[in-house]
Amino acid sequence: MKNLITIILLMFAFTATAQDLTLLHVNAKWNESNDYDLRGIKHAKIIMARLEDQKASLKQSIRSVPTVVLLDKNGRPLGQWAAGLNFKLILEKEVIQNRINQVLFENK
Protein backbone atom coordinates (compact mmCIF):
# COMPACT_ATOMS: atom_id res chain seq x y z
CA MET A 1 0.00 0.00 0.00
CA LYS A 2 2.83 2.37 0.87
CA ASN A 3 4.41 1.75 -2.55
CA LEU A 4 1.12 2.46 -4.31
CA ILE A 5 0.72 5.77 -2.49
CA THR A 6 4.31 6.71 -3.34
CA ILE A 7 3.74 5.92 -7.02
CA ILE A 8 0.53 7.95 -7.10
CA LEU A 9 2.26 10.92 -5.44
CA LEU A 10 5.17 10.72 -7.88
CA MET A 11 2.80 10.59 -10.85
CA PHE A 12 0.89 13.61 -9.52
CA ALA A 13 4.09 15.58 -8.94
CA PHE A 14 5.34 14.69 -12.41
CA THR A 15 2.14 15.78 -14.16
CA ALA A 16 1.74 18.90 -12.02
CA THR A 17 5.28 20.01 -12.90
CA ALA A 18 4.74 19.17 -16.57
CA GLN A 19 2.19 21.95 -16.90
CA ASP A 20 4.98 24.39 -16.10
CA LEU A 21 6.92 23.53 -19.27
CA THR A 22 6.14 24.81 -22.75
CA LEU A 23 7.65 23.88 -26.10
CA LEU A 24 7.46 26.86 -28.44
CA HIS A 25 7.79 25.91 -32.10
CA VAL A 26 8.53 28.95 -34.27
CA ASN A 27 8.63 28.77 -38.04
CA ALA A 28 8.06 31.14 -40.95
CA LYS A 29 5.08 30.87 -43.28
CA TRP A 30 7.39 30.50 -46.27
CA ASN A 31 9.02 27.48 -44.54
CA GLU A 32 5.90 25.69 -43.31
CA SER A 33 6.79 22.59 -45.36
CA ASN A 34 9.64 22.14 -42.86
CA ASP A 35 7.54 22.37 -39.68
CA TYR A 36 8.96 20.07 -37.01
CA ASP A 37 6.59 17.35 -35.82
CA LEU A 38 6.34 17.50 -32.02
CA ARG A 39 3.55 14.93 -31.73
CA GLY A 40 4.36 12.37 -29.08
CA ILE A 41 6.32 14.76 -26.86
CA LYS A 42 5.09 14.37 -23.29
CA HIS A 43 5.00 16.55 -20.17
CA ALA A 44 5.09 19.91 -21.95
CA LYS A 45 2.50 22.17 -23.51
CA ILE A 46 3.20 22.65 -27.23
CA ILE A 47 2.62 26.01 -28.89
CA MET A 48 3.06 26.65 -32.61
CA ALA A 49 3.86 30.20 -33.73
CA ARG A 50 4.62 31.91 -37.01
CA LEU A 51 7.63 34.21 -36.98
CA GLU A 52 5.82 36.88 -38.96
CA ASP A 53 3.16 37.19 -36.24
CA GLN A 54 5.60 37.78 -33.35
CA LYS A 55 6.92 40.88 -31.63
CA ALA A 56 10.13 42.42 -32.94
CA SER A 57 12.07 41.28 -29.84
CA LEU A 58 11.26 37.62 -30.51
CA LYS A 59 11.92 37.99 -34.24
CA GLN A 60 15.39 39.31 -33.47
CA SER A 61 16.19 36.42 -31.14
CA ILE A 62 15.30 33.77 -33.75
CA ARG A 63 18.24 33.25 -36.10
CA SER A 64 16.95 30.26 -38.04
CA VAL A 65 13.59 28.61 -38.65
CA PRO A 66 12.21 26.32 -37.51
CA THR A 67 13.31 26.80 -33.91
CA VAL A 68 11.99 24.90 -30.92
CA VAL A 69 12.45 26.43 -27.46
CA LEU A 70 11.73 24.75 -24.12
CA LEU A 71 10.45 27.36 -21.66
CA ASP A 72 9.75 27.22 -17.94
CA LYS A 73 6.62 28.74 -16.36
CA ASN A 74 8.35 32.14 -16.21
CA GLY A 75 9.25 32.09 -19.91
CA ARG A 76 12.94 31.40 -19.35
CA PRO A 77 14.55 29.18 -21.99
CA LEU A 78 15.71 25.77 -20.76
CA GLY A 79 16.70 24.40 -24.14
CA GLN A 80 16.71 25.48 -27.77
CA TRP A 81 17.06 23.65 -31.07
CA ALA A 82 17.31 25.45 -34.41
CA ALA A 83 17.49 24.48 -38.05
CA GLY A 84 20.65 24.72 -40.07
CA LEU A 85 21.25 26.33 -43.43
CA ASN A 86 18.79 23.94 -45.07
CA PHE A 87 15.91 25.38 -42.97
CA LYS A 88 15.09 21.91 -41.60
CA LEU A 89 15.37 20.90 -37.99
CA ILE A 90 17.23 17.61 -38.09
CA LEU A 91 16.86 16.25 -34.60
CA GLU A 92 15.50 13.13 -32.97
CA LYS A 93 12.46 13.81 -30.78
CA GLU A 94 14.16 11.82 -28.05
CA VAL A 95 16.68 14.65 -27.61
CA ILE A 96 13.88 17.08 -26.79
CA GLN A 97 12.04 14.55 -24.62
CA ASN A 98 15.25 13.75 -22.72
CA ARG A 99 15.77 17.46 -21.97
CA ILE A 100 12.18 17.76 -20.71
CA ASN A 101 12.63 14.70 -18.50
CA GLN A 102 15.93 16.07 -17.21
CA VAL A 103 14.33 19.40 -16.26
CA LEU A 104 11.45 17.64 -14.52
CA PHE A 105 13.82 15.37 -12.61
CA GLU A 106 15.98 18.35 -11.52
CA ASN A 107 12.90 20.14 -10.15
CA LYS A 108 11.81 17.28 -7.87
Summary of the structure (lengths in Angstrom):
residues: 108
radius of gyration: 15.9
end to end distance: 22.4
largest distance: 55.9
contacts: 280
relative contact order: 0.20
helix: 43%
strand: 21%
